[in-house]
Amino acid sequence: MNLPKIPLGDAVEVLVEWIEINLGFLLDGISEVLEFLIEGLRDLLLLLPAPVFIVLAAVVVWFVSKRNTLLAIGAALGLLLIWDLQLWSLAMETLALVIASTALALIIGIPVGIMAARSETVHAIVRPMLDFMQTMPAFVYLIPAVIFFGLGNVPGMIATVVFAMPPVIRLTALGILQVPVDLIELADAFGTTEQQKLIKVQLPLAMPTIMAGVNQCIMMALSMVVIAAMIGARGLGFKVLEGIQRLDIGVGFEGGLAIVILAIILDRVTQSLTAEQRTKKQ
């Protein structure tokens, strides 16, 4: 005896068709704005010649990492290698996509995390959604992204945001919930408003945990570049995909190595910021 199949897939198809017909103008507007953002960031990153960019990046890493000379030299050598492999333009496209995706994920994720920490109802609604987002295979995100936004960088960015946003929400909520109760009671005793308590007490104390969420968001965004390349997103992921399609291990390895170099630099820089926040907290 076979159970009657619930037409879940048919219902989703009907919903997607309804969104395409009735909200197509809104999706087109969002697509144009996001495309403008990605292309603007890419043009900005490519504005400087590669040698100048590498020197400036090494100086920034040196200052952010509290004068860690070894890290600054390592970042400069890594970027020099990417330039030498003639992957500079693709690396800047990847960096633009990661920066834009991370920024959008933080703009949405941090306020949602704050609301989840301050409201049990919001937390109860958000938590299963985050579980769904984190356990759903990343390839599934590509289907609605392509249907709504076509092929290119924009659907890649949308899929990346959905994939990378959960850690930001979870760690923002966790950081605020971990603020000692006696400090909250002390703030209440001084008659602070909810807004003052959030800005002057909860967010500063939760900042190390929030920065850990930012770090995770960047790393997950970078891990999506190859998957996003399957729907037309440009950058180093496209190079890796090209290597897979042609069974050219050299091309795939060079593209993958460049992604790893960018990931290590971004990880070390954000970890340095997190360490700085922890030092201030102590």
C-alpha positions as CSV (number, residue, x, y, z in Angstrom):
1,M,0.0,0.0,0.0
2,N,1.4,3.3,-1.1
3,L,0.6,6.5,0.8
4,P,-0.8,9.3,-1.3
5,K,2.0,11.7,-2.1
6,I,1.7,15.2,-0.6
7,P,2.1,17.6,-3.6
8,L,4.7,19.7,-1.9
9,G,6.8,20.1,-5.0
10,D,3.8,21.2,-7.0
11,A,2.9,23.8,-4.3
12,V,6.4,25.2,-4.4
13,E,6.3,25.5,-8.2
14,V,2.9,27.3,-8.0
15,L,4.4,29.7,-5.4
16,V,7.5,30.4,-7.6
17,E,5.3,31.1,-10.6
18,W,3.2,33.5,-8.6
19,I,6.2,35.3,-7.4
20,E,7.6,35.6,-11.0
21,I,4.3,36.9,-12.4
22,N,3.4,39.3,-9.6
23,L,6.8,40.4,-8.2
24,G,8.9,40.3,-11.3
25,F,9.3,44.1,-11.3
26,L,10.7,43.9,-7.7
27,L,13.1,41.1,-8.5
28,D,14.4,43.1,-11.6
29,G,14.9,46.1,-9.4
30,I,16.8,44.1,-6.7
31,S,18.9,42.5,-9.5
32,E,19.9,45.8,-11.0
33,V,20.9,47.2,-7.6
34,L,23.0,44.2,-6.6
35,E,24.6,44.0,-10.0
36,F,25.5,47.7,-9.7
37,L,27.0,47.1,-6.2
38,I,29.1,44.1,-7.3
39,E,30.4,45.8,-10.4
40,G,31.1,49.0,-8.5
41,L,33.2,47.1,-5.9
42,R,35.0,45.2,-8.6
43,D,35.9,48.4,-10.5
44,L,37.0,50.0,-7.2
45,L,39.3,47.1,-6.4
46,L,40.7,47.1,-9.9
47,L,41.3,50.9,-9.9
48,L,44.7,50.6,-8.3
49,P,47.5,48.7,-10.1
50,A,48.2,45.3,-8.6
51,P,51.6,46.3,-7.0
52,V,50.1,49.4,-5.3
53,F,47.2,47.3,-4.1
54,I,49.5,44.7,-2.6
55,V,51.6,47.2,-0.8
56,L,48.5,49.0,0.6
57,A,47.0,45.6,1.6
58,A,50.2,44.6,3.5
59,V,50.2,48.0,5.3
60,V,46.5,47.6,6.3
61,V,47.2,44.0,7.5
62,W,50.2,45.2,9.5
63,F,48.1,47.8,11.3
64,V,45.0,45.7,11.8
65,S,47.1,42.8,13.2
66,K,48.8,45.0,15.7
67,R,52.1,45.3,13.7
68,N,52.4,41.6,13.0
69,T,55.2,41.8,10.4
70,L,55.1,38.1,9.6
71,L,51.4,38.2,8.7
72,A,51.9,41.4,6.6
73,I,54.7,39.8,4.6
74,G,52.8,36.6,4.2
75,A,49.7,38.5,2.9
76,A,51.9,40.4,0.4
77,L,53.6,37.2,-0.8
78,G,50.2,35.5,-1.2
79,L,48.8,38.4,-3.3
80,L,52.0,38.5,-5.3
81,L,51.6,34.9,-6.2
82,I,48.0,35.5,-7.3
83,W,49.2,38.4,-9.5
84,D,52.0,36.2,-10.9
85,L,49.5,33.4,-11.8
86,Q,47.6,36.0,-13.8
87,L,44.6,35.6,-11.7
88,W,44.4,39.2,-10.4
89,S,41.2,40.3,-12.1
90,L,39.4,37.1,-11.2
91,A,40.6,37.4,-7.6
92,M,39.3,41.0,-7.4
93,E,35.9,39.8,-8.8
94,T,35.8,37.1,-6.1
95,L,36.7,39.6,-3.4
96,A,34.0,42.0,-4.7
97,L,31.4,39.2,-4.6
98,V,32.5,38.1,-1.1
99,I,32.5,41.7,0.3
100,A,29.1,42.5,-1.2
101,S,27.6,39.2,0.0
102,T,29.1,39.5,3.5
103,A,27.9,43.1,3.8
104,L,24.3,42.1,2.9
105,A,24.4,39.1,5.2
106,L,25.6,41.4,8.1
107,I,23.0,44.1,7.3
108,I,20.2,41.5,7.6
109,G,21.8,39.1,10.1
110,I,22.9,41.4,12.9
111,P,19.5,43.1,13.5
112,V,17.7,39.7,13.3
113,G,20.2,38.3,15.8
114,I,19.6,41.3,18.1
115,M,15.8,40.8,17.9
116,A,16.2,37.0,18.5
117,A,18.2,37.7,21.7
118,R,15.6,40.2,23.0
119,S,12.4,38.3,22.1
120,E,11.6,34.7,22.8
121,T,9.0,34.7,20.1
122,V,11.4,35.9,17.5
123,H,14.0,33.4,18.6
124,A,11.4,30.6,18.4
125,I,10.6,31.6,14.8
126,V,14.1,32.2,13.7
127,R,15.8,29.1,15.1
128,P,14.1,26.5,12.9
129,M,14.6,28.7,9.8
130,L,18.4,28.8,10.6
131,D,18.4,25.0,11.1
132,F,16.8,24.7,7.7
133,M,19.2,27.1,6.0
134,Q,22.3,25.4,7.5
135,T,21.2,21.8,6.8
136,M,19.8,22.3,3.3
137,P,22.5,21.4,0.7
138,A,24.1,24.5,-0.8
139,F,23.2,23.5,-4.3
140,V,19.5,23.7,-3.6
141,Y,19.9,27.5,-3.0
142,L,20.9,27.9,-6.7
143,I,17.6,26.7,-8.1
144,P,15.3,29.6,-6.8
145,A,18.2,32.1,-7.2
146,V,18.4,31.2,-10.9
147,I,14.7,31.2,-11.4
148,F,14.2,34.7,-9.8
149,F,17.5,36.4,-11.0
150,G,18.7,34.5,-14.0
151,L,22.4,33.6,-14.5
152,G,25.4,35.7,-13.3
153,N,26.8,37.3,-10.2
154,V,23.5,38.3,-8.7
155,P,22.0,34.8,-8.2
156,G,25.5,33.8,-6.9
157,M,25.4,36.6,-4.4
158,I,21.8,35.7,-3.2
159,A,22.7,32.1,-2.7
160,T,25.9,33.1,-0.9
161,V,24.0,35.4,1.5
162,V,21.5,32.7,2.4
163,F,24.3,30.2,3.0
164,A,26.5,32.5,5.0
165,M,24.0,34.4,7.1
166,P,23.0,31.8,9.8
167,P,26.3,32.1,11.8
168,V,26.0,35.9,12.1
169,I,22.4,35.6,13.5
170,R,23.3,32.8,15.9
171,L,26.5,34.3,17.2
172,T,25.0,37.8,17.5
173,A,22.1,36.4,19.6
174,L,24.5,34.3,21.6
175,G,26.8,37.2,22.4
176,I,23.9,39.4,23.7
177,L,22.4,36.5,25.7
178,Q,25.8,35.9,27.4
179,V,26.1,39.5,28.8
180,P,26.1,39.1,32.6
181,V,22.7,39.6,34.2
182,D,24.2,41.8,37.0
183,L,25.4,44.3,34.4
184,I,21.9,44.4,32.8
185,E,20.4,45.0,36.2
186,L,23.0,47.7,36.9
187,A,22.1,49.5,33.7
188,D,18.4,49.2,34.6
189,A,19.1,50.7,38.0
190,F,20.6,53.7,36.4
191,G,17.4,54.2,34.4
192,T,18.8,53.5,30.9
193,T,16.4,53.0,28.1
194,E,16.3,49.8,26.0
195,Q,18.2,51.5,23.2
196,Q,20.9,52.9,25.5
197,K,21.3,49.5,27.2
198,L,21.7,47.8,23.8
199,I,24.2,50.3,22.4
200,K,26.2,51.1,25.5
201,V,26.2,47.7,27.3
202,Q,25.1,44.7,25.3
203,L,26.6,45.3,21.9
204,P,30.1,46.3,23.2
205,L,30.3,43.2,25.5
206,A,28.9,40.9,22.8
207,M,31.3,42.3,20.1
208,P,33.9,39.5,20.3
209,T,31.2,36.9,19.7
210,I,29.7,39.0,16.9
211,M,33.1,39.3,15.3
212,A,33.5,35.6,15.4
213,G,30.2,35.4,13.5
214,V,31.5,37.9,10.9
215,N,34.6,35.7,10.5
216,Q,32.5,32.6,9.9
217,C,30.3,34.6,7.5
218,I,33.3,35.6,5.3
219,M,34.7,32.1,5.3
220,M,31.4,30.5,4.3
221,A,31.0,33.2,1.6
222,L,34.4,32.2,0.2
223,S,33.5,28.6,0.3
224,M,30.5,29.3,-2.0
225,V,32.5,30.9,-4.9
226,V,32.9,27.6,-6.8
227,I,29.3,26.6,-6.3
228,A,28.1,30.1,-7.4
229,A,30.3,29.7,-10.5
230,M,28.0,27.0,-11.7
231,I,25.2,29.6,-12.3
232,G,27.5,32.1,-14.0
233,A,29.2,34.0,-11.2
234,R,32.6,35.1,-12.3
235,G,35.8,35.1,-10.3
236,L,38.2,32.4,-9.1
237,G,35.4,29.9,-8.7
238,F,34.9,30.1,-12.5
239,K,38.5,29.2,-12.9
240,V,38.2,26.1,-10.7
241,L,35.0,25.1,-12.5
242,E,36.9,25.5,-15.8
243,G,39.6,23.1,-14.5
244,I,36.9,20.6,-13.5
245,Q,35.1,20.7,-16.8
246,R,38.4,20.3,-18.8
247,L,39.9,17.9,-16.3
248,D,42.8,20.3,-16.2
249,I,44.3,19.8,-12.7
250,G,46.8,22.7,-13.1
251,V,44.1,25.3,-13.9
252,G,41.9,24.0,-11.1
253,F,44.7,23.9,-8.6
254,E,45.8,27.5,-9.3
255,G,42.3,28.8,-8.9
256,G,41.8,26.8,-5.7
257,L,45.1,28.0,-4.3
258,A,44.2,31.7,-5.0
259,I,40.9,31.1,-3.1
260,V,42.8,29.6,-0.2
261,I,45.2,32.6,-0.1
262,L,42.3,35.1,0.1
263,A,40.6,33.0,2.7
264,I,43.7,32.9,4.9
265,I,44.3,36.6,4.7
266,L,40.7,37.5,5.4
267,D,40.6,35.0,8.3
268,R,43.7,36.2,10.0
269,V,42.6,39.9,9.6
270,T,39.2,39.3,11.1
271,Q,40.7,37.1,13.9
272,S,43.0,40.0,14.8
273,L,40.0,42.2,15.1
274,T,38.3,39.6,17.3
275,A,41.4,39.4,19.5
276,E,41.5,43.2,19.8
277,Q,37.8,43.2,20.9
278,R,38.5,40.4,23.5
279,T,41.5,42.4,24.9
280,K,39.3,45.5,25.3
281,K,36.6,43.3,27.0
282,Q,39.2,42.0,29.5
